[in-house]
Amino acid sequence: MNGVNNSLIKATGQAHRLLTEAWRLQPLYVSFYAILLSFIVGGVLISIIGVNPFTAYWALLRGMVGGGDALAGSVARSVPFIGSALALAFAFRAGLFNIGAEGQLLAGGITAAWVGALSWMSDLPGIVAIPLVLVAGTLGGAIWGGIPGVLRAKTGAHEVISTIMLNSLVLFGVRWMVNSRDPVVLRDTESTVPRTKTISDTAVLPELVDSQPTLHVGLIALVGVSLVVAFVLSRTTFGFEVGTVGLNPHASHYAGINVNRVIVASMAASGAFAGLAAASEISGTNEFFQPGTFFLMGFDGIAIALLARTNPVAILAAALLWGSMLSGAPLMQQEADVSIDVVRIIQALVLLFVAADAIVRYLFRVRAHDHSPFKATAAGGAT
C-alpha cells in the first residue's frame, strides 16, 4: 500500500512540475502563435495576388534551409541580427528603450573599417589584427550607446529622443566621411562606388563555410556573447541591479543601487553588442564599410528582441528565423513570382502580433503568466 502511495505521490509531483514548466513557457507560446498568425495572414495576402501560398512558402523554406549552402547562408545572414537584438534586449531589461541600435551599428562599423584599413595592420598577425578590429567596433558602438545613457542619467533626457537624434547624426556623418572627395576622409578613391578601403587581409575573420554570405567565426563570438549576457543577467549582482532598475528605478535608488551607473552601463553595453555585430560583418563578410550595410538592421533588432521576450538565448533562435526568411526570400521571388517585400510584411506582422499580444492571447486562449495558479504552490513547496 505504501508503495502505491509513493508512486502516486511521485506521479503527482511529476505532473505538477510539467504543468508549472508549461505555464512558465506561456510567453514563448505567444511568440510561436504570433509567428503562426503572421504566416497565415501573409498567406492570405499571397492568395489575393493570385499565387498559391503553399507554393510560395515551399520555395521560401527551401531558400532558407534547402541544402547545406542555403542553411549556412541563412545562419550567416542572422549573425548581425544577434548583436542588434541583444542591444535592444539588454536595454529593455534596464527599463530603457534603446532604438539607437542602427546608429550604434554604424558607429561600430565605421570604426572597425577605419582601424582595419590602417597601413600598419598588414604587419600584424591575424591573432592580433582580428581582435583589434573587433574591439574597435565594440568600443565605437559602446561610446555611441553610452552618450544617450549619460544624457539620461545626468540631464533626464529621454533615450528615445536622444538615440533618434544620434542615429541621424551618425548616419549623415558616415555618409559624408565615405562619400567626400574633397577632402578625402575615409573614401577609397580607387573604388567606383562610395565605400571605405578594404581592411587588411590579416584582419579578416576566418570563414566556417564558403556560403553566400560567408559564414564566419563571428557567429561563435556572438553566440558566446549571448550566453555570457544570459549568465550576467541571471547570475550576477550587476544583472540583478539591471533587472531591479528596469522594474522600479525609484525603489532601486532607495535600496542603495546606483541607478545612474546602471543606466549608463546598460546603454554602453547595448551599444557594444551592436558595435561587435557590425565589426564582425566588416571583418567577416564585407571587408569594407558602405553606409547602407546596416539599413533597417537596428529596427529589425527591436522585432527580434520582442519576439524573444528579451531572453538572450531565445534571441539566437529568433535571429536565425529572421535571417533565414531574408535569405530564402529571393528563391520565393524567383520560383513563385512573389515580391521579397512579402517577407518584410510577414516580419512586420510578427512585430505587430508580439507587441499586441492581447490579440494572440485571446485567439489561442493563452493566459497571462503572472496569474499562474501553480506559483503559490511551487513557492510553498520550495520552502
C-alpha positions as CSV (number, residue, x, y, z in Angstrom):
1,M,0.0,0.0,0.0
2,N,2.8,2.3,0.9
3,G,4.4,1.6,-2.5
4,V,1.2,2.6,-4.3
5,N,1.0,5.8,-2.3
6,N,4.6,6.6,-3.0
7,S,4.1,6.0,-6.7
8,L,1.0,8.3,-6.7
9,I,2.9,11.0,-4.9
10,K,5.8,10.7,-7.3
11,A,3.4,10.8,-10.3
12,T,1.6,13.8,-8.9
13,G,4.9,15.6,-8.3
14,Q,6.0,15.0,-11.9
15,A,2.6,16.2,-13.2
16,H,2.9,19.3,-11.1
17,R,6.4,20.1,-12.4
18,L,5.2,19.6,-16.0
19,L,2.3,21.9,-15.5
20,T,4.4,24.5,-13.8
21,E,7.0,24.3,-16.6
22,A,4.3,24.6,-19.2
23,W,2.9,27.7,-17.5
24,R,6.4,29.2,-17.3
25,L,6.7,28.8,-21.1
26,Q,3.5,30.8,-21.7
27,P,5.4,33.8,-23.1
28,L,7.1,31.6,-25.7
29,Y,3.7,30.3,-26.8
30,V,2.7,33.8,-27.5
31,S,5.7,34.3,-29.7
32,F,5.1,31.0,-31.5
33,Y,1.4,31.8,-32.2
34,A,2.4,35.3,-33.3
35,I,4.7,33.8,-36.0
36,L,1.9,31.3,-37.0
37,L,-0.7,34.1,-37.3
38,S,1.8,36.2,-39.4
39,F,2.3,33.4,-41.9
40,I,-1.5,32.8,-42.1
41,V,-2.2,36.5,-42.8
42,G,0.8,36.5,-45.2
43,G,-0.7,33.5,-47.0
44,V,-4.0,35.3,-47.4
45,L,-2.2,38.3,-49.0
46,I,-0.3,36.0,-51.3
47,S,-3.6,34.4,-52.4
48,I,-5.1,37.8,-53.1
49,I,-2.4,38.4,-55.7
50,G,-3.2,35.1,-57.4
51,V,-0.3,32.9,-56.1
52,N,-0.7,29.6,-54.3
53,P,0.7,30.4,-50.8
54,F,1.8,26.8,-50.2
55,T,4.0,27.1,-53.4
56,A,5.4,30.4,-52.2
57,Y,6.1,29.1,-48.7
58,W,7.7,25.9,-50.0
59,A,10.1,28.0,-52.1
60,L,10.8,30.2,-49.1
61,L,11.5,27.2,-46.9
62,R,13.9,25.7,-49.5
63,G,15.6,29.0,-49.8
64,M,16.0,29.1,-46.0
65,V,17.2,25.5,-45.3
66,G,17.1,23.6,-48.6
67,G,20.6,22.2,-48.5
68,G,23.9,22.8,-46.7
69,D,24.7,26.0,-48.6
70,A,21.3,27.5,-48.1
71,L,21.4,26.7,-44.4
72,A,24.8,28.1,-44.0
73,G,23.8,31.3,-45.8
74,S,20.7,31.6,-43.6
75,V,22.8,31.3,-40.4
76,A,25.3,33.8,-41.8
77,R,22.5,36.3,-42.6
78,S,21.3,36.0,-39.0
79,V,24.7,36.8,-37.3
80,P,24.4,40.6,-37.2
81,F,20.8,40.4,-36.0
82,I,22.0,38.7,-32.9
83,G,24.0,41.7,-31.9
84,S,21.4,44.3,-32.8
85,A,18.7,42.3,-30.8
86,L,21.0,42.0,-27.8
87,A,21.5,45.7,-27.9
88,L,17.7,46.2,-27.6
89,A,17.1,43.4,-25.1
90,F,19.8,44.4,-22.6
91,A,18.5,48.0,-22.5
92,F,14.9,46.7,-22.2
93,R,15.9,44.8,-19.1
94,A,17.1,48.1,-17.5
95,G,13.8,49.8,-18.4
96,L,15.4,51.7,-21.3
97,F,14.1,51.9,-24.8
98,N,17.2,51.9,-27.0
99,I,16.1,52.5,-30.5
100,G,19.6,53.7,-31.5
101,A,21.0,50.3,-32.4
102,E,21.2,51.3,-36.1
103,G,23.3,54.3,-35.2
104,Q,25.4,52.1,-32.9
105,L,25.9,49.6,-35.7
106,L,27.1,52.4,-38.0
107,A,29.4,53.8,-35.3
108,G,30.9,50.4,-34.7
109,G,31.1,49.5,-38.4
110,I,32.9,52.7,-39.4
111,T,35.3,52.4,-36.5
112,A,36.1,48.8,-37.3
113,A,36.6,49.6,-41.0
114,W,38.9,52.5,-40.2
115,V,41.1,50.5,-37.9
116,G,41.2,47.5,-40.2
117,A,42.4,49.6,-43.1
118,L,45.2,51.3,-41.3
119,S,48.5,50.8,-43.1
120,W,50.3,49.1,-40.2
121,M,47.6,46.5,-39.7
122,S,49.1,44.3,-42.5
123,D,52.2,44.0,-40.4
124,L,50.3,42.4,-37.6
125,P,49.5,38.7,-37.3
126,G,45.8,37.7,-37.5
127,I,45.7,36.8,-33.8
128,V,46.4,40.4,-33.1
129,A,44.7,42.2,-36.0
130,I,41.3,40.5,-35.7
131,P,40.8,41.3,-32.0
132,L,41.9,44.9,-32.7
133,V,39.2,45.3,-35.3
134,L,36.5,43.6,-33.2
135,V,37.5,45.7,-30.1
136,A,37.5,48.9,-32.2
137,G,34.0,48.2,-33.4
138,T,32.8,47.3,-30.0
139,L,34.2,50.5,-28.5
140,G,32.7,52.6,-31.3
141,G,29.3,51.1,-30.6
142,A,29.7,51.4,-26.8
143,I,30.7,55.1,-26.9
144,W,27.7,55.9,-29.2
145,G,25.4,53.9,-26.9
146,G,26.8,55.4,-23.8
147,I,26.1,59.0,-24.9
148,P,22.3,58.7,-24.5
149,G,22.9,56.8,-21.3
150,V,24.9,59.7,-19.9
151,L,22.3,62.2,-21.1
152,R,19.5,60.2,-19.4
153,A,21.4,59.9,-16.2
154,K,22.7,63.5,-15.9
155,T,20.0,65.6,-17.6
156,G,16.9,63.3,-17.7
157,A,16.8,63.4,-21.5
158,H,14.8,60.5,-22.7
159,E,16.8,57.9,-24.5
160,V,14.2,57.5,-27.3
161,I,14.7,61.1,-28.4
162,S,18.5,61.2,-27.9
163,T,19.0,57.9,-29.8
164,I,16.9,59.0,-32.7
165,M,18.9,62.2,-33.0
166,L,22.2,60.3,-32.7
167,N,21.0,57.8,-35.4
168,S,20.6,60.7,-37.8
169,L,23.9,62.3,-36.7
170,V,26.0,59.2,-37.3
171,L,24.1,58.3,-40.5
172,F,24.9,61.6,-42.2
173,G,28.3,61.7,-40.6
174,V,29.4,58.4,-42.1
175,R,27.9,59.3,-45.4
176,W,30.0,62.4,-45.5
177,M,33.1,60.5,-44.5
178,V,32.6,57.8,-47.1
179,N,31.3,60.0,-49.9
180,S,33.5,63.0,-49.6
181,R,36.2,63.5,-52.3
182,D,37.3,67.0,-51.2
183,P,38.6,66.4,-48.7
184,V,39.0,62.7,-48.8
185,V,38.2,61.3,-45.3
186,L,37.7,57.6,-45.4
187,R,36.6,57.0,-49.0
188,D,38.5,54.5,-51.2
189,T,39.4,56.8,-54.1
190,E,40.1,53.7,-56.3
191,S,36.6,52.3,-55.9
192,T,33.8,53.2,-58.3
193,V,31.2,53.1,-55.5
194,P,31.4,55.1,-52.3
195,R,33.0,52.9,-49.6
196,T,36.0,52.7,-47.3
197,K,39.2,51.0,-48.2
198,T,39.4,47.2,-47.9
199,I,40.6,46.1,-44.5
200,S,43.9,44.3,-44.2
201,D,44.0,40.6,-45.0
202,T,45.2,39.8,-41.5
203,A,42.1,41.4,-40.0
204,V,39.6,39.2,-41.9
205,L,37.7,36.7,-39.8
206,P,38.3,33.1,-40.7
207,E,35.3,31.5,-42.6
208,L,33.5,28.5,-41.3
209,V,31.6,27.8,-44.6
210,D,32.1,29.3,-48.0
211,S,28.4,30.3,-48.4
212,Q,26.6,33.4,-49.6
213,P,27.0,35.4,-47.5
214,T,30.1,33.9,-45.8
215,L,29.5,32.1,-42.5
216,H,32.5,33.2,-40.4
217,V,33.6,32.8,-36.8
218,G,31.8,36.0,-35.8
219,L,28.9,33.6,-35.3
220,I,30.8,31.9,-32.5
221,A,31.7,35.2,-30.9
222,L,28.1,36.5,-30.9
223,V,26.7,33.2,-29.6
224,G,29.2,33.3,-26.9
225,V,28.3,36.9,-26.0
226,S,24.6,35.9,-25.9
227,L,25.4,33.1,-23.4
228,V,27.5,35.4,-21.3
229,V,24.7,38.1,-21.2
230,A,22.3,35.4,-20.1
231,F,24.6,34.4,-17.3
232,V,25.2,38.0,-16.3
233,L,21.5,38.9,-16.2
234,S,20.5,35.8,-14.2
235,R,23.5,35.0,-12.0
236,T,25.4,38.2,-11.2
237,T,24.9,41.2,-8.9
238,F,25.1,43.6,-11.9
239,G,22.4,41.6,-13.7
240,F,20.2,41.8,-10.6
241,E,20.7,45.5,-10.4
242,V,19.8,45.9,-14.1
243,G,16.6,44.0,-13.7
244,T,15.7,45.8,-10.5
245,V,16.3,49.3,-12.1
246,G,14.1,48.1,-15.0
247,L,11.3,47.2,-12.7
248,N,11.4,50.3,-10.4
249,P,14.3,52.8,-10.6
250,H,12.9,54.8,-7.6
251,A,12.8,51.7,-5.3
252,S,16.2,50.7,-6.6
253,H,17.6,54.1,-5.6
254,Y,16.2,53.7,-2.0
255,A,17.6,50.2,-1.9
256,G,21.1,51.6,-2.4
257,I,21.6,50.8,-6.1
258,N,23.4,53.4,-8.1
259,V,20.7,53.9,-10.7
260,N,22.7,56.4,-12.9
261,R,25.6,53.9,-13.1
262,V,23.3,51.1,-14.2
263,I,21.7,53.3,-16.8
264,V,25.0,54.4,-18.3
265,A,26.5,50.9,-18.2
266,S,23.4,49.3,-19.7
267,M,23.3,51.7,-22.6
268,A,27.0,51.4,-23.2
269,A,26.8,47.6,-23.1
270,S,23.9,47.7,-25.5
271,G,25.9,49.8,-27.9
272,A,28.9,47.5,-27.5
273,F,26.8,44.5,-28.6
274,A,25.7,46.4,-31.7
275,G,29.3,47.5,-32.4
276,L,30.6,43.9,-32.1
277,A,27.9,42.7,-34.6
278,A,28.9,45.5,-37.0
279,A,32.6,44.8,-36.6
280,S,32.1,41.1,-37.3
281,E,30.2,41.9,-40.5
282,I,33.0,44.3,-41.6
283,S,35.7,41.8,-40.8
284,G,33.9,38.6,-41.8
285,T,31.6,39.4,-44.7
286,N,32.1,42.8,-46.5
287,E,35.8,43.7,-45.6
288,F,34.9,47.3,-46.1
289,F,32.2,49.7,-45.0
290,Q,29.3,51.1,-47.0
291,P,26.7,53.4,-45.4
292,G,23.8,51.2,-46.5
293,T,25.2,48.0,-45.0
294,F,23.1,48.2,-41.8
295,F,20.0,49.7,-43.2
296,L,17.0,48.8,-41.0
297,M,19.0,46.3,-39.0
298,G,18.6,48.2,-35.8
299,F,14.9,48.3,-36.2
300,D,14.9,44.6,-37.0
301,G,16.6,44.1,-33.7
302,I,13.6,45.6,-32.0
303,A,11.3,43.0,-33.5
304,I,13.7,40.1,-32.7
305,A,14.2,41.2,-29.1
306,L,10.4,41.4,-28.6
307,L,9.9,38.1,-30.3
308,A,12.4,36.5,-28.0
309,R,10.9,38.3,-25.0
310,T,14.3,39.9,-24.3
311,N,15.8,36.5,-23.5
312,P,19.4,36.4,-24.7
313,V,19.3,32.7,-25.5
314,A,15.9,32.9,-27.3
315,I,17.4,35.7,-29.4
316,L,19.6,33.2,-31.1
317,A,16.6,31.3,-32.4
318,A,14.6,34.5,-33.3
319,A,17.6,36.0,-35.1
320,L,18.0,32.7,-37.1
321,L,14.4,32.8,-38.1
322,W,14.7,36.5,-39.2
323,G,17.9,36.0,-41.1
324,S,16.6,32.8,-42.7
325,M,13.5,34.5,-44.0
326,L,15.5,37.2,-45.7
327,S,17.9,34.6,-47.1
328,G,15.1,32.5,-48.5
329,A,13.1,35.4,-50.0
330,P,14.9,35.6,-53.3
331,L,14.1,32.0,-54.2
332,M,10.4,32.6,-53.4
333,Q,10.5,35.6,-55.7
334,Q,12.2,33.6,-58.4
335,E,10.0,30.5,-58.3
336,A,6.6,31.8,-57.2
337,D,6.9,35.4,-58.5
338,V,6.2,36.8,-55.1
339,S,8.0,40.0,-54.1
340,I,10.7,39.9,-51.5
341,D,8.6,42.6,-49.7
342,V,6.2,40.0,-48.7
343,V,8.7,38.6,-46.3
344,R,9.1,42.1,-44.8
345,I,5.3,42.3,-44.5
346,I,5.3,39.0,-42.6
347,Q,8.1,40.2,-40.3
348,A,6.1,43.4,-39.7
349,L,3.1,41.3,-38.8
350,V,5.2,39.3,-36.3
351,L,6.1,42.5,-34.6
352,L,2.5,43.6,-34.6
353,F,1.2,40.4,-33.0
354,V,4.0,40.2,-30.5
355,A,3.5,43.8,-29.5
356,A,-0.3,43.5,-29.3
357,D,-0.1,40.1,-27.6
358,A,-3.6,40.5,-26.2
359,I,-4.9,39.5,-29.7
360,V,-2.8,36.3,-29.6
361,R,-3.8,35.5,-26.0
362,Y,-7.5,36.0,-26.9
363,L,-7.4,33.9,-30.1
364,F,-5.4,31.0,-28.6
365,R,-6.6,31.3,-25.0
366,V,-3.2,31.9,-23.7
367,R,-3.4,33.2,-20.1
368,A,-1.1,35.8,-18.6
369,H,1.9,34.3,-17.0
370,D,1.6,36.4,-13.9
371,H,-1.7,34.7,-12.9
372,S,-0.2,31.2,-12.7
373,P,-2.2,29.1,-10.2
374,F,0.9,27.0,-9.7
375,K,3.1,29.9,-8.4
376,A,2.0,29.8,-4.8
377,T,2.1,26.0,-4.6
378,A,5.6,25.9,-6.1
379,A,6.8,28.6,-3.8
380,G,5.3,26.7,-0.8
381,G,7.0,23.5,-2.0
382,A,10.3,25.3,-2.2
383,T,10.1,26.5,1.3
